Amino acid sequence: MIHHTAIIDKTAEVSESAIIGPNVFIGKNCIIHDNVQIGVNSVIEENTEIKKGTILSPNVHVGGAPQDLSYKGEDTKLVIGENCRIREFTTIHRASTKEDWITEVGNNCFIMNSVHIAHDCKVGNNVIMTSYAALAGHTHVGDKAVISGLTGTHQFVRIGKMAMVGGMSRIVKDVPPFCLIEGNPAIVHGLNIVGLRRNGVGPEARSSLKKALAIFLDRSLLLEDAIAEIEKLAGCDEVVEFCEFLKSSKRGITRR
């Protein structure tokens, strides 16, 4: 159902099962999949794909050009996954040309009101972002991470899987997976125990992660030595992922 006041570019593809509200604008080369709902006054500028079941509240603005001085109008893209909820006044920008030309938001994400996701960001599945959180360009967020309100990230930061970032935090280095982090600048306060339990990570894996985190936070060890010690632990998938994240960091890792 498309409201008669909606403006849709002739190059856009809109599913017959989509619900497009009053005064919505859908620009060139956009693709709106089955059962998408777009609320009053929302804008989907151009080159944006919104997958099935996603709901945009009124006054959402997605698919705008990247806020990047090097951008020269190239046909970069934004892809938003399935069954996301994106609340009012959120902004999500298309990519620049510095990575793969695509800003991506995964499936089943809950993006609360007034969030900003900048160009070239990669947001995983089942991510929660609370009101007024902002991701700077090229930020990568792992599956099931939670980013609390008024948090901001530096460009090119990574936030690991199932990490929990506390409110009003300033993230300037990579956030290890499965950790609870908070502050300005942010520091690691421990494991995200609540998140681990909610996501079915068992007691043995949590115990192994606790040992790995204690080694990581031991400042008498250089980071490379801490990684070597963590690799000696009895393996579980979560510890392997934790260790691989540390080894692959380019911005540095948040520690105490």
Buried (B, 14 or more C-beta within 10 A) or exposed (E): EBEEEBEBBEEBEBBEBBBBBEBBBBBBBBBBBEBBBBBBBBBBBBBBBBBBBBBBBBBBBBBBBBBBEEBEEBEBBBBBBBBBBBBBBBBBBBBBBBBEBBBBBBBBBBBBBBBBBBBBBBBBBBBBBBBBBBBBBBBBBBBBBBBBBBBBBBBBBBBBBBBBBBBBBEBBBBBBBBBBBBBEEBEBBEBBBEBBEEBEBEEEBBEBBEBBBEBBBEEEBEBEEBBEBBBEBEEBEBBBBBBEBBEEBEBEBBBE
